[in-house]
Amino acid sequence: MRGTLMLSWVLIICLSLVAVQSQYYSETLPYRPRPVKVTNLHFFMHEFTGITAVQVAQVNITSSDNNSSVPFASLVAVNDPLRTGPEPDSELIGNVQGIALLAGMNASSTQYIDFGFNTGKFNGSSLSVFSRGEPGLAVVGGRGRFMMATGVAQFNPILINATNVIIEFNVTVIHY
């Protein structure tokens, strides 16, 4: 027992010496920035209430002041198709996944959504957006061809009714 305890202390001391004497970084390489690219995208999000956009949580409010179709403090999960046009049969180019929190009394929302592309030049790439939804959304990152992306996603509602929402997006992305 005493030998095991002594061996344990020796191992701990050896490991701590290794950690102290090692480097936590590699040799610095010169920075060679890649040229900045600006990409303009235009697409349409097609949402089907209750199918591709589902309310997953809602605060328990009994007040009659909260009688809108989507009440204050609702959390909505979305998985909407992205298409090239406003027509339901236009070419499918990807999807939008994310969440929207309706945090304003006037049905405004704070959104985290990810525009994922699965065809064409940007196949496998995505844009991450996190912002309030008025009047544009801030692009805060991306992956694939949109690594380290910034920019803005301006939107224009084309159709809003009880079951369908079609939103036109004009996105300007600055990336490397």
N, C-alpha and C positions, 0 to 999 in steps of 0.2 A: 504494500500500500504506500509506504513512504517512498519507495523507488519510483512508483508511478507518478506520485505528486511531484517529485524532483524532476523527472523527465518532462512532465507537463510544463513546469516553469522554464526549463531550458529551452523547450520548443517555442514558448511564447516570447522569450527574450530574443531568440534567433530570428523569429518572424518580424519582430518590431525593428530589429537592426536592418533587415533587408528592406523594409518599407522606408526607413529613414534615409538609407543610402541610395535608393533608386530615384530616377527622375520621373516626373509625372507628365513630361512633355517630350516631343520629338524636336529634332533640329528644325528651325524655322526656314521655310522656303520663301523665296521672293514672291510677292503678290503680283499676279498678272491678271487684271480684271478682264472679264469677257465683255464684249460690247452689249450695251443695253438694247433690248428689243421692245418695241411698242406694238401690241397686237390689238386690233379692234374686232370684236365678236358680236354677232347678231343672231339671236335665237329666241324661241318661244317656249315658255313653261306651260304645260297643260296639267291642271289640277282637277281632280274629281273628288269632291267633298265626301268623306266617309269611306273612300276607297284608297286614294293615294295621299290624302291628308286626313289624319284621324286625331281627334282630341283624346289625349292620354291621361290628362289630369285637369282638375278644376277645383278651385277653392270652394268651400261650403259657405256660400253667402245666401242668406234668406231675405235680403233686402229687395224691395221692388225696384230699386235704382239699377239693378243689374239685369235688365231684361233684353239685352241685345242677343243676336243669334250666336255670337261667340263672346261669352262674358269675360269680364276682368279676371286676370290671374288664371287663364287657361293655358295649358301646354299642349301644343299640337306637333305631332310627328309627321314629316312629309317624305314621300318617295315618288316624285312626279317625273313624267317623261319630259325630255328636252327635244324639241322638234325644230325643223328649219322654217316652218311657217305656222300661221294661226289655224290652218285646217287640221282636223283630227287625223287625217291620213297623210300628212306631210312626213318627210323623211325623219326617222328617229335617229338622233345623234348622241344621245346620252340620257342621263337622269340627274335629278336634284334630290339630294338626301339631306335631312337635317331636322332642326326643331325651331319652333317659333313660340315665344312666350308673349302673350298678350298682357302687357304690363301697364298700358295706359287706359284711362277711363274712356277714351274716344276710339277704342279698338286698335290703337297703334301697337306695334309689336317690336320686340327685339329678337333678331334672328341669327342663328348659326346655320348656314347651309353650305353644301359642297356641290358645285357643278361638275359632274363627272362626264367625260367624253369617251365614247367607245367606238367611234368611227373616224375615218379620215386622218388628216395631218396630226390631230391632237389625241388620237386613240391612246388610252391609258393615262391621260393627263387629267388633272382636275384643278379647280379654283376654289379656295376656301373664302367664304364671306362671313363676316360677323359685324352686325351693325343694327341700328334702328332702321326701320323700313321707310324712311321718308326723307327726301324723294329718291335717294340713291343708297346703295349699299357699299360698304368699304371692302375691297378685296384685301385680305390680310395674309395670303399665302397661297401655295399651290404645290403640286407635285408633277413629275414628268417634265414636259416641256415648259411648265409654268413654275419651275422652282424659284423660290424667293420672290414671288409675284406681289405686286402692290397695284392699286388702281381703284377704279370705281365701276359699279354696275348700276347704270341708270335703268329704271323700269317704267313701263307704261301699261296699265291694265287695259286689255282689249275687251274682255268679256268677264263679267262677274254676275252670276246668278246663284240660285239655291244649290245647284249641284256641280257647276263647272266654273273654273276660273282659268282664263288664258292671259298670260302676262308676257309682253314683249320686253326683251332685255337687249340693251346696247352696252357692251362691256369694253372698257379700255383697260388693258393690262400692260404693266411695265414689268418685264422679267428679263432673265439672262439666258 
